[in-house]
Amino acid sequence: MDPMPTGGTHESAPHISPRSPHAMPACAGCVPLVLLACSALLRPGTARAVPSFAQQTGQPCATCHVGAFGPQLTPFGRAFKIGGYTMAGGTGPGSRLPLAAMLQTSFTHTGRAQPEPPEPRTGRNNNAVLDQISLFYAGRITDWSGAFVQGTYDGIARSLALDNTDIRPFTTVISLGDTDLRVGTTVNNGPTVQDPYNSIAWGYPFFSSSLAPTPAAKTLLGGGNMIGNAVGVTAYGWYGEHLYAEFGGYGTYGPSLLRATGTTYGPGSTVNLAPYARLAYEWDWNGQAAHIGGMLLHASFNPTTGSYSTDGSAGHDSYTDWALDAGYQFIGTGEHIVSAYGIFIGESQDLAGATAAGTSSQPHNTLSQVNANLTYYYRNTYGLTVGWQTIWGKANPALYAPAPVSGSANGKPNSNAFILEADWVPFGKADSWGAPWVNMKLGVQYTLYTHFNGGTRNYDGSGRKAADNNTVFAFAWLAF
C-alpha cells in the first residue's frame, strides 16, 4: 500500500471511442518495442498524465483526466488507453511528436522525527527534496500501436532508471454485427500498470512521500511487489465498450538485468510464469460512469537473500491474490466532478522457503487489504480527496519482527490510515494558458495513522507511536 503500500478536451466532451480507422497485421516496427519493454523498470508510487497525449488527440487534459491532471481516467481516458494510445485528432508538429517531461518536488514533515535520516543527504524530519525529473515517449506509433515509456532521474537516490512502461504492439477493432470488439496486446513492467481503471499501480495517493515511514505489510498485488522487477505480456478484449477482459503472465528479470537496471527483487525470482487475469464491466450514461470488476494473480518465487534470489532448494514462496474493485464517476458538464473508488484484496501465502530460512514463523499466512477514496473537483481546478487504507492479517513474529520505526512489537501486520488531500490545478482546461503544454498541480496531503504495524503505542518495540508517523506532505507536480 502507498503510503501504506501498496503514471486533453473540453470538460463537457462526450464519450468518444478511439477506434482505429483500419485493421491490419501488427507492424514490423513493433518488434523493437517489445524488446525495449523487456528492460523496462517501474518504481511504484507516482502516476503520470502527459501533455503529448493532449497534443496528439487535440483534446485538453480535462477530457481524459479527472481534475485535468492524472491519473484518474474519465471514460474518454479509459477508451484512449485501451485503444493503445493511438487516437489522433490534433494538428501541427506537436501532434506528431510524442515527447513530454515532468518534474516533482515536495516537503515532508512527520509527527515525530525518525531516529535516523530516511535517506542519505536528508534530515531526520522536515525534508524538502527534488523527487523526480522524467522524460516520456507517450503516444501513437501507427494506427495500430502506441506506447507510454518513461525515463526518470530520482532526485533522492540520485540515480537514473527506465520507469513506467506500457507498450501496445498491436490493437484493432473487429465488428461483430452491431457491436465492436476492441482487441489488443500489451507488454508492460508490472501487474496493473496497463489496467484501464488505474486500479492499483496508479491508485490513490497519486503522489506520496518517499521519506515518511510506511507500514511493513504489503500484498503482492496491492503493494506492487512485482512492479519494476518483472515483465509481462497480456492480451485483452473490450466488447461493446462495456465488458473488458485481459489475460497474460509475468516473469521477473534475471540477475544480470537486475544489476544492469539498478533494481532488486521483491519477494524473489519467479519459479515459473505468474498468471494474471482481469475482468470488468462498465456502464456509461448521462455524464456518469460506473464499473465493477476483479483481478487474480498467482506467483511462486525463489526467496531472496539480500538483493539476490536463492536457488529454491529450501522451498518456494507462493502468493495467490484476488481482488474485487468498483468505481463511480459523475462528470456532468465539468463544473462539479465526483469520483469514488474502492478495492478489496485478499492474499493467501505459502511461505515454505521463508520458513525454512527462518524469516517466517509459519508457512501459511493471510493478508487482506482495503483501499477506498472519494474525490470532488470544482471545474477541474480545485480538488479534495479523502482516502482510507487498511491492511490486516495473521501474526508472524519472524516476518514482522521488532525494529525501530519499521518493525512490529507483537508480530502483527495490521495498519490503518486516513489520507486527506487538497489540490489546485490551474491549467489543463481548453482555455488554459499554455495549453496543453503547461500543466501543474499544487497539493497538500495529510496522512493520519490510527494503527501502524500492529499497534498504536510502542508498536515497534522502541517506543514509537502510530501517530508519530502522521505525515504532512506538500508538493508541486509539473508536466510539460
N, C-alpha and C positions, 0 to 999 in steps of 0.2 A: 504494500500500500504506500502511497506517496501523498502527503508526508508520512502517513502510516503505510509505507509500502504495504505500495502497490510493489506536431509535428510538425464577385465583384458586382453588383446590379442595383437595380432600383430596389428600394426597401419593400415595395409592393409588387415586385415582379412575380409572375405566375410560375408554377412548376413547369420546367422545360426538360424534356428528355434529351440527353446528349447522344442521340442516335447517329451512328456512322452513316455517311451518305452512300457508301459502297460496302461490299463484302468481298474479301479475297484472302488467300492464304497468308500466313504470317510472313513478314518481310525478312530478307536475309540480314538486314541491319539490326534485327533484334538479338542476334546471337551474341554480339559483344556486350549487350546489356545484361544478358543472363550471367555471363562471366563476371561482369562488374558486380552484380548483386552478391555473388558468392564471397566477395571480400568485404561486404558492407558491414558497418558497425552501427548499433543503436544504443545510445545511453538513455535509459528510461527517465521520464520526468517531464520534459518540456515538449510542447506540441507546436506545430507551425501553421501559419497561413501566409502565403507569399504573394506579392503583387504581380508576379509574372502570370499567374493564373488569371487574374482580373484583366490584364492587358490582352491575353490570348483570347478570352471569351468576349471582351468588350463590355463586361459587366462589373460594377463596383463590388468591393469585398462583401458588402452587406447582403448581397444576393445569396452567397454561399455560406456565410458565417453569421451566427447569432452574435450580436454586438459588433459587427463589422470587423471582427478580428478573431482568428482561430482559437481553439479548434472545433467548437460546437458547430456542426453542419446543419443547414436547412435542408429540406427535401431537394432543392436545386443542387446544393453542395454534395449530397449523397449521390445523386444521379451523375454528377460530374466525376466523382471518384470511381464509381462503378463503371462508368464509361471509359475508364483508362486514361483520364486527363486529356482526352482527345478533342473535346468540343472546341470549335473555333467561333468566329464572330467578331473578333477585334480587327482593327485596321492599323496601318502604319508599321514601321520596322519593329517596334516593341512587341507586336503581336506574334512575331516570328523569332523572338529572342527569349527563350525560356530561362532567363537568369534572374536571380534575386539575391538579396542579402538580409541579414538580421543581426541585431545587437541586443543583448540583455545585460542589465546591471541591477544591483539590488543592495539592500541593507537588512541585516538580520539582528534581532535582539531577542534573547531568551530570558525567561523569568529569573533564572539563576545562571551565573557563569559556569561553564564547563571546567572540570579540573585541569584539562589541558586544551590548548588550541585545537580546533577540529581539523585544521589543515595547515600545512606549512605556510608561513607568511601571513597568518591570521592571528587574531587575539582570542582570548577566552570568551569574549562577548562583544556585542556592538560592532559587527563587521560590515564594512562597505566594500563590495567587490565588483569586478567585471566578470560576469558569469560566462558569457559566450559571445563569440563572433562567428557567424555562419555564412557560407555561400551555398546557393542552391542551383541545381538544374531541375526545373519543375515545369513540365508542360508536355505537349504533344510531340511525338516524333514523326508519326504518319497518321493517316486516318484510322489506323487500327492498333496503334501502340503509343504509349506515353510513359512518363517516369517522374518520380519525385526522389531526388538524390541530394543529400545534404553533407557538406563537409564542415567540420566545426573546430574552432580553436577554443579550448577550455581555459578560461582565464584564471581559474582557481588551481587546476593541476598544471597549467602551462604546457598543454600538450595538444597535438593535432590528431584528428581521427575522422574517418568516414562515418557519418552519423545515420540518421533515419533514412531508410531506403525502401521504396516500394516501386518496383518496375513492372509494368504491364506489357509483356511482349506481344500479346495479341488479344483483341476483343472485337466482337462484331454483333450484329443483331440478326436473328432468324425470325422470319414471320411465320406464325402458327395460326393460320386463319385470321381472326380479328385481333389476335393478341401477339405481342412481340416477346421474344425471349432473348435477352442480352446474355451472351456467354463470354468468358474471358479467362485469362491466366494471370497469375501474379507471382513474382519472385521477390521475396522480402526477407528482412533480417530479424523477425521476431513475431510470435503469435499475437494477433490483433493489430499489428502495425497497419495492415491492409484493410482492417474492418471498416465498412462504410458507416457504421454507427458510432465510430470512435469511442468504443466502449471501455477499453482498459488502457492500452498504450497511450491514448490521447485523453484519458479521463481527468476529471477534476481532482485536485487543483492542477490547472494547466501549467502553472509555473510555481515552483515552491523552493524553499531554501535548501541548498546543498550543505549548509553549515550547522543547521539545527539538528538535535537528536531525533531519531525516528525509531519506532518500535522494531524489535528484532524479528518478529514472526512475519512471514510473507508466504502466501500461497504461490505455487509455481506459475499459475496463470495470472493471478491478480498482482503479484509482486514483480512481474517482468523478469523472472529469473532465467528465461531463455532468450531475452532480448539483448542483442549485441554480441552474443557468442554463438549464434545459430543462423542457418539459412533455411528457408522454407520455400516450397513450390506448391501452389494450390490452384485449383480450377473452380470457377464459380458460375452460377446462373442466376438471372434475375427475371422472373416470369411476370409479365404484366405490370412491371414496376411496383409489385407488391410482395411477392414471395422471393426471398433471397436464400440461396444455399451455396455453401462453399466447403470443399474437402481437399485435404492435402497432408503433407508431412514435413517434419523438421528434423535436422541433424546439427549437432554442434560442430564448430570448427575443430581442426586438428591442432596439435601443439605448435607447429611451425607458424600457422596462420594466426594463432593467438598471440605469439610473441611478435610477429610482424605488425600486427594491428594494435598492440599495446593493451590488450584486454585480457580477462581471465574467465575461467569457467564460473557458472553459478553453482548448481548442485553437483556438477561433474560433466563428463563427456557421455553423450548418448550411446547406449549399447546397440540400439537399432533405430530405425526410423520412428519418430514420435508422431502418431496420427493426430490430426486436428480436424474438427468439424464445426460448422456454424450454420444455424437455421434462424431465419427471422421473417416476420410478416409485418408489412407496413400499410397503414391507411393514411390517405391524404384527402382533406375535404375543407372547403371554405376557409382557407388560410390557416389550417391546422394540420397536424400530423401526429401519428402515434405508432409505436411499434412494440412488439413483444418477440422475444427470441431466446436462444440458448446456445451454449458452446460446450465443447468437450475436448480435452487434451489429456493424452496419456504418454508418459515418458519414463524410461528406465535409464539410470546413469551409473557409470563407474564413479564412486565418490572421489572428492578432491582431497589432496593433502597439500596444503598451502595453495599455490597457484596451479598445480598440475593434478591431473586425474590419475588415480590408481589403475591397475590392470583389471580390477574387478574380481580378483581371485578370492577375496574375503567376502564377496557378495555384492549385489547391486542394490541401489535405492530406487524405488519406483513410486511415481506420483500419478494419481488419477484425479483430474479436476473437472468438475461440471459446473456450469453457470446458467442462471436464468436472469434475463435483463428485460427492462421495459422503459419506454420513454414517451414523453408527450411534449409537443411544441404548439404554441399559439403565436403565429407570425402576424396575422391580420394585415393591416395596411402598413405595418412597420413602425407605428407610433409606440404601441405597448407590446412588448415581446416577452413571453414567458416560456421557459423550458424546464422540464423536470426529468430526472433520470435516476434509475436505481438498478443495482445488480447484486445478486447473491452468488457467492462462490463456495462450493463445498469441495474439500480435498481429503482424499484417503492416501496415507503414506505407508509404504512398506520399506523401512529403513534397515534392511538386513546388513548392508555394507557398513553403514554408520554405527550400528550397534556392535558389530564385530570389531570396529576400530575404537570403540569406547566414546564416540562423540554423540551417541544417542542412548537413552536409558532403556528403551524397548523398541522393537521393530515396528509395531503397529501404532500409528498416530493419526489424528484427525485435526483439521483446521477448518474453520468457517469464517467467512468474511462478508461484510455488507458495506457497500458504498452507495450513497444517495446524495443528490444535490438538487437545489431549486434555484433558478436564475431569473431575474427580471431585468430587462433593459428598457429604457425610455429613449425612443428614436435612435436606437443602436449607438447611443453615446454614453449614457450614464447607467452603470450596471451594479447590481447587488446579487451576490451568490451566497447561499447558506448550504454547507455540506456536512454530512455525517459519515464517519468511517469507524468501523468497529471490527475487531478480529478476536476469535476465541478458539480454544482447542484443548487437547489433552495435555496434562502436565508432563514435562520431560526435563528433569533436573540437569541431565548431561547436555542436552541440546540448548536449553535456555539456562545457562549457568550464571551464578552471581558475578558481576563485574561492574566497576564504576560506570555510571550513565547508561551503558548499553546492555547490562545484564539483568537477570531476574533472580530475586532472593528466594522465591518459592518455586521456581521452575515452571511457572505458568506463562503462556504466550499472550494472555488477554490484554488488549488495549482498546481505548475508546477516545475518539476526538471529534470536536465540532470545529468547523472551519468557516469563518466569515470573511468575505472579500468585497471590497468596493472598488470599482473601476471607472476610469474616464477614457473614452476613445474618441478623440476629436475629429479623426479622419476616417476614410474608408467608405464614405457615402458617395452617391452620384455627383453631388455638388460640392464635395470636399476640395479644399485647396490641395494641389499637387496630386490629385487622384490619377491613376491608382498607385503611384509610386511612393507616396508619403503616407506611412501608417504608424501609429503609436498608441500604445496602451500604458497608462499610468495606474498603478494599483496599490492598495494596502490590504494585507491579509493578516488575520489573527487566528491562530490555532490554539484551541483550549483542550487540554487532556484531562479527562476525569479518571482515567486508568492508563497505566503505562507498564508494559512488560510484567503484567500480573499483579500490580499493586497500586496503591495511592500514596502511601508514606513508606519511606525506606524500601522502595520497590527493587532497588539494585543491590541491596545489602551494604551499601556505603553511605546511607543517609539521605539519598536524593528522593525528592517527592515528584509525583507525576506533574504537578503544577509548575515545577521548576523548568519543565520543558515547554511550557506555553511560549508561543513564538509570535512576535510581530515581524512581519516581512513586507517591506516596501520595495517596489520595483518599477523600472522603466523598461519597456519592451518595444523595440522599433523594428520595422520591416520596410525595405525599400528596394 
